[in-house]
Amino acid sequence: MEENITVRVRDALLCMQRDAWEQGLAAQALWENGDEELALLAAHDAVVRQAADGRLSVIGECRTVTDPAAAGEAVLLAAERTGDPAYRDAAERMARWLLTTPHRTADGVLHHFIDRPWVWVDSLYMAPPFLAAAGHPEEAVRQVEGMRKILWEEKDRLFHHMWDDGEKRFTRAAYWGTGNGWAAAGIAAVIERLPASMTGAKERLGGYLRAVVEGCVSRVRPDGLFHDVLDDPASFVETNAAQMIACAIYRGVALGCLDEANLAHAERMRAAAHRKVDSRGLVRDVCGSPRFDAPGTSPEGQAFFLLMEAARRRLPA
């Protein structure tokens, strides 16, 4: 039954239109789900759509700095599996964009857009894991810590969504559930990709992961889901945050960063997500494409179902 639901979710994902970050997330989910040939095809098209400046998966007018990097690790894996130097070159060009782009704060934190000096919590997932995988682990950690310094709210143990670094104010201070999911999953992915020698960084990031998981778990609904804005019960009930936090918990436990007691929370969230999958494999009531302001369906909702399942399978027996 579980294998069947995973296939349905995967197939629905493959039929969806995808923007830069969605293509990258789909490719990563396919790799981690064991669909290597499909992941190679997704990575190939991310390279086909690479812009002259190095950003991957670009379709139309792409205004984002970090979203294209979501495909970077899949492209690296394609280079490793195929031996094709074109994939290695594409990944290096993507990394070079992140390392040299002027679109960043005075402290070097990457902006989310090329035309606005905004820092978004989404970027915690898009860029740092790829930087770590691409051989720039110190920069990956620097980006995590820089973004966290701007967006983290210690008293509530949650991340704000959007910061305008030009006006020095939040353009959206809300504790967006999906945004905190991006943060938790991104931090866990960075920890997993850091070299063993970076023990201090692993410990610090492990503390960051524990903090955001604690903040989210304290706001989970009895049904295992979250409100779209975690502390606003008037906002709609949303599915993807549960998948993202469950994924981060499974990863964190496997890495030794989180106590196994957290698995009970992850299992409740996972069960809630399974109940939201319809007969065609669509994960329902996630923050819906293309505006992400109402319940619907989305490639990221499909992909995180697969990432959640893959992370759970990697738990120690």
HELIX and SHEET records of a PDB file:
HELIX    1   1 GLU A    2  LEU A   14  1                                  13    
HELIX    2   2 ALA A   20  GLU A   32  1                                  13    
HELIX    3   3 GLU A   36  VAL A   48  1                                  13    
HELIX    4   4 ASP A   67  ALA A   71  5                                   5    
HELIX    5   5 GLY A   72  THR A   82  1                                  11    
HELIX    6   6 PRO A   85  THR A  100  1                                  16    
HELIX    7   7 SER A  123  MET A  126  1                                   4    
HELIX    8   8 PRO A  128  ALA A  133  1                                   6    
HELIX    9   9 PRO A  137  LEU A  151  1                                  15    
HELIX   10  10 GLY A  177  ARG A  193  1                                  17    
HELIX   11  11 THR A  199  VAL A  217  1                                  19    
HELIX   12  12 ASN A  240  LEU A  255  1                                  16    
HELIX   13  13 GLU A  260  ASN A  262  5                                   3    
HELIX   14  14 LEU A  263  ARG A  275  1                                  13    
HELIX   15  15 PRO A  299  ARG A  313  1                                  15    
SHEET    1   A 3 TRP A 118  TRP A 120  0                                        
SHEET    2   A 3 MET A 162  ASP A 164 -1                                        
SHEET    3   A 3 ARG A 169  ARG A 172 -1                                        
SHEET    1   B 2 TRP A 152  GLU A 153  0                                        
SHEET    2   B 2 LEU A 158  PHE A 159 -1                                        
SHEET    1   C 2 PHE A 226  HIS A 227  0                                        
SHEET    2   C 2 VAL A 237  GLU A 238 -1                                        
SHEET    1   D 2 VAL A 286  CYS A 287  0                                        
SHEET    2   D 2 PRO A 295  GLY A 296 -1                                        
END                                                                             
